[in-house]
Each structure stands twice: as C-alpha cells, then as structure tokens.
Amino acid sequence: MTGRSLGGELAVRLGKAAAVSLVAGTIGGAAVLAGQAVAARNRDYAQPELGLALRATVGRAGAPLLRLVLLGDSSALGVGVGRFDETVGGQLAHLLAEGPAGRRVHLSSVGVSGSRSTDLATQVARALLGDRPDVAVVLIGANDATAMSRPLEAAAYLASAVRRLREAGVEVVVGTCPDLGAVRAVAPPLRQVIGWSGRRVARAQTAAVLDAGGTVVDLGTETGPVFRADAGTLCHDGFHPSADGYRVWAHALLPAVVAAANVASRH
C-alpha cells in the first residue's frame, strides 16, 4: 500500500458499501453494515513481505525460456504468505517448470498492494521495461469491487492495459475478481454486498478482456466454492489467500498460462 494501511483502505471501501445499502435498505440495516465496516477496519490485515523475492528463476538450465510477469494487486505480490514458493507466481513458476514442456521460468512481479484497475497503466509501463515478457498474468478487481467502483469503468482501464501488452507482443491471461463472498474478514450481510459487487466487476472484466485480445480465467466461478468450503484457503486476516489459496488459484490459472506460453513460443 502507499501511505495507508490495508485495514484503513478496506474500511473506507466497506463504508461506501454501507452507504449504498443505506439507500436501498432500512436505517437499521445500514447501521449493521456501518458497524461491520468499523469491525473490518480494526482487523489485523496481512502486509506485503518486504523481503519476499519479486524476481526469481525456476527450472533447469537449458530448458525453454519463458518470461512471466505478474501485474495487479496484493495477490500479484503474494500478500498473506511469507515464502516465494507459496505465492501464486512462485507456484505457477514451479508448475510450469515441472510440466511436460519443462520450462525455465524467469518470473517477476510489478503488482502493487491495494491497486485498482486505474493503476494498471503504470504497471504495464514497468512490465515492458527491459526484456519483453512472453506472458503476463493480471490479477485485479477485488479493490475495485470493495471500493464499489463502476464495473464498466474499471473494466475499461483493464482492457486498455491488456491492449497495450498485446500490442507489445505479450500474451495476456487475466484472473478476474475472485469470489469476495468467501472472505471471512467481513461478516454477513456486508459480505453479501461485496460479493455481489465482485461478481459485477468480474462480468464486466470478462467482456472487456476478451474484446482486448486477452484470455480470461474466472477465478470466482472456478475457485470460489473451494474458498467458501475451506477457511484454510485464507491467511490469518480472513481476506488474503493463504499458501493453499494461492495454490488453488495457480492450478486454475495454469491451463490458460500454458496455452499462452505455447503461443508465445511460436512467435
């Protein structure tokens, strides 16, 4: 995060959700939601591990090279875990290195915790510095949803980022907004509100990314049931994924990333 803690950011966003519900519901219901926003603010949220490697090489020397870059929010950094191998990027890199193609993966991340889709332009510029990546994985949308951003506006910024990467010759895989109805950091009924917002963002993202030439992985649909059933997929704060949660995401993303890597290898 830049200047504000995750807890404070989330409280502001959930406060907006409570305000929306005030218009649609009763005064008593809005008071409950406002109280839940305060409770969310006071939770102990995971923070980025400053010592966590954002650049690493995985795989045997001499194997086909794949340059993989992650863009997006805290999930692109692995907030919630303390080791590289536990992050979604680290787990993807190991899966690619151990797969049939046996790739040597140069992994980097330009993600920034707390990012929304409006922040992707700067990340794209950073991703395209130096050697061009072969595949970009974009994980974004949760902060747009908790901020109650307009889904079409958020999706338009995402689409612009995807187009810039595609024009630079990078294959792009986007993991859409995850199932926020599965988080434990927020109690019902506010959990349902942000879950609804997340689904709206994910639907808008899907259409925009496909139109921009990217590939979509619907994380909410593909992994949401697992997160709802297993509290162990979230870290201690009940909001960010744990190592198990990132593993679930990595396996969901893997087929699309493998397909993108195969296309990139033919360029």
C-alpha positions as CSV (number, residue, x, y, z in Angstrom):
1,M,0.0,0.0,0.0
2,T,1.1,3.5,-0.5
3,G,0.6,5.6,2.7
4,R,-2.5,3.9,4.0
5,S,-2.8,0.6,5.7
6,L,-4.9,-2.1,4.1
7,G,-7.2,-2.0,7.1
8,G,-7.9,1.7,6.6
9,E,-8.4,1.3,2.9
10,L,-10.8,-1.6,3.3
11,A,-12.8,0.2,6.0
12,V,-13.3,3.2,3.6
13,R,-14.4,0.9,0.8
14,L,-16.8,-1.1,3.0
15,G,-18.1,2.2,4.4
16,K,-19.1,3.1,0.8
17,A,-20.8,-0.3,0.5
18,A,-22.7,0.5,3.7
19,A,-23.8,3.9,2.2
20,V,-25.1,2.2,-0.9
21,S,-27.1,-0.2,1.2
22,L,-28.5,2.7,3.2
23,V,-30.2,4.0,0.1
24,A,-31.5,0.5,-0.8
25,G,-32.4,-0.8,2.7
26,T,-33.5,0.3,6.1
27,I,-31.8,2.6,8.6
28,G,-31.3,-0.4,11.0
29,G,-29.8,-2.5,8.2
30,A,-27.4,0.3,7.3
31,A,-26.4,0.7,10.9
32,V,-25.4,-3.0,11.0
33,L,-23.4,-2.6,7.8
34,A,-21.7,0.5,9.2
35,G,-20.8,-1.4,12.3
36,Q,-19.3,-4.2,10.2
37,A,-17.2,-1.7,8.3
38,V,-15.8,-0.5,11.6
39,A,-15.0,-4.0,12.7
40,A,-13.3,-4.6,9.3
41,R,-11.1,-1.6,10.0
42,N,-9.9,-2.9,13.3
43,R,-8.8,-6.3,11.9
44,D,-5.2,-7.3,11.7
45,Y,-4.5,-7.5,7.9
46,A,-1.6,-9.1,6.3
47,Q,1.0,-6.7,4.8
48,P,3.5,-7.2,1.9
49,E,6.6,-9.0,2.9
50,L,9.4,-6.6,2.0
51,G,11.9,-9.5,1.9
52,L,9.8,-11.6,-0.5
53,A,11.6,-12.1,-3.8
54,L,9.7,-10.4,-6.7
55,R,12.1,-11.8,-9.3
56,A,13.3,-15.4,-9.5
57,T,14.3,-18.0,-12.0
58,V,12.8,-21.5,-11.7
59,G,13.6,-24.6,-13.8
60,R,16.7,-26.4,-15.1
61,A,19.4,-24.6,-17.1
62,G,19.0,-25.1,-20.8
63,A,15.2,-25.6,-20.7
64,P,13.0,-23.5,-23.0
65,L,12.8,-20.0,-21.5
66,L,9.6,-18.3,-20.5
67,R,9.5,-14.7,-19.2
68,L,6.4,-14.4,-17.0
69,V,5.3,-11.2,-15.3
70,L,2.5,-10.6,-12.8
71,L,0.6,-7.4,-12.6
72,G,-2.2,-6.3,-10.3
73,D,-3.0,-6.0,-6.6
74,S,-1.8,-7.7,-3.4
75,S,-2.4,-11.2,-4.9
76,A,0.3,-10.5,-7.6
77,L,2.7,-10.0,-4.7
78,G,1.7,-12.9,-2.6
79,V,0.4,-10.9,0.4
80,G,-0.7,-13.3,3.1
81,V,2.3,-15.7,2.8
82,G,6.0,-15.4,3.7
83,R,7.8,-17.5,1.1
84,F,8.3,-17.2,-2.6
85,D,7.2,-20.8,-3.2
86,E,3.9,-20.1,-1.5
87,T,2.9,-17.1,-3.7
88,V,0.7,-17.6,-6.8
89,G,3.6,-16.6,-9.0
90,G,6.0,-18.9,-7.4
91,Q,3.6,-21.8,-7.6
92,L,2.8,-21.1,-11.2
93,A,6.6,-21.0,-12.0
94,H,7.2,-24.3,-10.4
95,L,4.2,-25.9,-12.1
96,L,5.5,-24.6,-15.5
97,A,9.0,-25.8,-14.8
98,E,7.8,-29.3,-13.7
99,G,5.3,-29.6,-16.6
100,P,5.7,-31.6,-19.8
101,A,7.4,-28.6,-21.5
102,G,9.9,-28.4,-18.6
103,R,10.3,-24.6,-19.0
104,R,12.9,-22.4,-17.3
105,V,10.7,-19.5,-16.0
106,H,12.0,-16.0,-15.4
107,L,9.3,-14.7,-13.0
108,S,8.8,-11.0,-12.0
109,S,6.0,-9.0,-10.4
110,V,5.2,-5.4,-10.8
111,G,2.0,-5.6,-8.8
112,V,1.3,-3.1,-6.0
113,S,-0.8,-4.0,-3.0
114,G,-4.1,-2.0,-2.9
115,S,-4.1,-1.4,-6.7
116,R,-7.3,-0.9,-8.7
117,S,-7.7,-1.2,-12.4
118,T,-6.9,2.6,-12.8
119,D,-3.3,1.8,-11.5
120,L,-2.5,-0.8,-14.3
121,A,-1.1,1.8,-16.8
122,T,1.9,2.4,-14.6
123,Q,2.4,-1.3,-14.0
124,V,2.3,-2.0,-17.8
125,A,5.0,0.6,-18.4
126,R,7.2,-1.1,-15.7
127,A,6.5,-4.6,-17.1
128,L,7.6,-3.5,-20.6
129,L,10.9,-2.1,-19.4
130,G,13.9,-4.2,-20.4
131,D,13.4,-7.7,-21.9
132,R,9.8,-8.1,-23.1
133,P,7.8,-10.7,-21.2
134,D,6.3,-13.6,-23.1
135,V,3.2,-13.9,-20.9
136,A,1.6,-11.5,-18.4
137,V,-0.8,-12.7,-15.7
138,V,-3.0,-9.9,-14.4
139,L,-4.8,-10.3,-11.1
140,I,-7.1,-7.3,-10.4
141,G,-10.6,-6.5,-9.4
142,A,-11.0,-7.1,-5.6
143,N,-10.2,-3.5,-4.7
144,D,-12.4,-2.2,-7.5
145,A,-15.2,-4.3,-6.0
146,T,-14.7,-3.2,-2.4
147,A,-14.5,0.4,-3.5
148,M,-17.9,-0.1,-5.3
149,S,-16.3,1.2,-8.5
150,R,-18.4,1.3,-11.6
151,P,-17.7,-2.1,-13.2
152,L,-17.6,-0.8,-16.8
153,E,-15.2,1.9,-15.9
154,A,-12.9,-0.4,-14.1
155,A,-13.1,-2.9,-16.9
156,A,-12.2,-0.2,-19.5
157,Y,-8.9,0.5,-17.6
158,L,-8.2,-3.2,-17.6
159,A,-8.9,-3.5,-21.3
160,S,-6.5,-0.6,-22.0
161,A,-3.8,-2.4,-20.1
162,V,-4.4,-5.7,-22.0
163,R,-4.3,-3.9,-25.4
164,R,-1.0,-2.3,-24.6
165,L,0.5,-5.6,-23.6
166,R,-0.9,-7.3,-26.7
167,E,0.4,-4.6,-29.0
168,A,3.8,-5.2,-27.5
169,G,3.6,-8.9,-28.4
170,V,2.8,-10.2,-24.9
171,E,0.3,-12.9,-24.3
172,V,-2.1,-11.9,-21.5
173,V,-4.1,-14.0,-19.0
174,V,-6.4,-12.2,-16.7
175,G,-7.7,-13.7,-13.4
176,T,-10.9,-11.9,-12.8
177,C,-12.2,-10.6,-9.4
178,P,-12.3,-13.6,-7.0
179,D,-15.3,-14.6,-5.0
180,L,-15.4,-11.9,-2.3
181,G,-18.4,-13.6,-0.8
182,A,-15.9,-16.2,0.5
183,V,-13.9,-13.8,2.7
184,R,-14.1,-14.2,6.5
185,A,-12.9,-10.7,7.3
186,V,-16.3,-9.3,6.6
187,A,-19.5,-10.6,8.3
188,P,-22.9,-11.0,6.6
189,P,-24.8,-9.1,5.3
190,L,-21.9,-6.8,4.2
191,R,-20.1,-9.9,2.9
192,Q,-23.0,-10.5,0.5
193,V,-22.8,-6.8,-0.6
194,I,-19.2,-7.0,-1.6
195,G,-19.7,-10.5,-3.1
196,W,-22.4,-9.0,-5.3
197,S,-20.1,-6.1,-6.3
198,G,-17.3,-8.6,-7.1
199,R,-19.5,-10.6,-9.4
200,R,-20.5,-7.4,-11.3
201,V,-16.8,-6.5,-11.7
202,A,-15.9,-10.0,-12.9
203,R,-18.6,-10.0,-15.6
204,A,-17.5,-6.6,-16.9
205,Q,-13.9,-7.7,-16.9
206,T,-14.6,-10.9,-18.9
207,A,-16.2,-9.0,-21.8
208,A,-13.6,-6.3,-21.8
209,V,-10.6,-8.6,-21.7
210,L,-11.9,-10.8,-24.5
211,D,-12.6,-7.8,-26.6
212,A,-9.0,-6.6,-26.0
213,G,-7.5,-9.9,-27.1
214,G,-6.7,-11.4,-23.7
215,T,-7.6,-14.7,-22.1
216,V,-9.9,-14.9,-19.1
217,V,-9.9,-17.2,-16.1
218,D,-13.0,-16.7,-14.0
219,L,-11.5,-17.1,-10.5
220,G,-14.8,-16.5,-8.8
221,T,-16.6,-19.4,-10.6
222,E,-13.6,-21.8,-10.7
223,T,-12.3,-21.4,-7.2
224,G,-15.0,-19.6,-5.2
225,P,-16.6,-22.9,-4.0
226,V,-13.3,-24.1,-2.6
227,F,-12.7,-20.8,-0.7
228,R,-16.2,-20.9,0.7
229,A,-15.8,-24.5,1.9
230,D,-12.3,-24.3,3.3
231,A,-11.3,-21.5,5.6
232,G,-7.7,-22.7,5.3
233,T,-7.6,-21.1,1.8
234,L,-7.4,-17.7,3.5
235,C,-4.5,-16.4,5.7
236,H,-4.8,-15.2,9.2
237,D,-6.6,-12.0,8.2
238,G,-9.5,-13.8,6.6
239,F,-9.1,-11.7,3.4
240,H,-5.9,-12.6,1.5
241,P,-5.3,-16.1,0.3
242,S,-3.0,-18.5,2.2
243,A,-0.5,-20.7,0.6
244,D,-3.3,-23.2,0.0
245,G,-5.5,-20.5,-1.5
246,Y,-2.7,-19.3,-3.9
247,R,-2.2,-23.0,-4.9
248,V,-5.9,-23.2,-5.8
249,W,-5.5,-20.1,-7.9
250,A,-2.3,-21.3,-9.6
251,H,-3.9,-24.5,-10.7
252,A,-6.9,-22.6,-12.0
253,L,-4.7,-20.3,-14.0
254,L,-2.2,-22.9,-15.2
255,P,-4.1,-24.2,-18.3
256,A,-4.5,-20.7,-19.7
257,V,-0.9,-19.8,-18.9
258,V,0.4,-23.0,-20.6
259,A,-1.7,-22.2,-23.7
260,A,-0.4,-18.6,-23.7
261,A,3.2,-19.8,-23.3
262,N,2.8,-22.2,-26.2
263,V,1.5,-19.4,-28.4
264,A,4.4,-17.1,-27.3
265,S,7.0,-19.8,-28.1
266,R,5.8,-19.7,-31.7
267,H,6.4,-16.0,-32.1
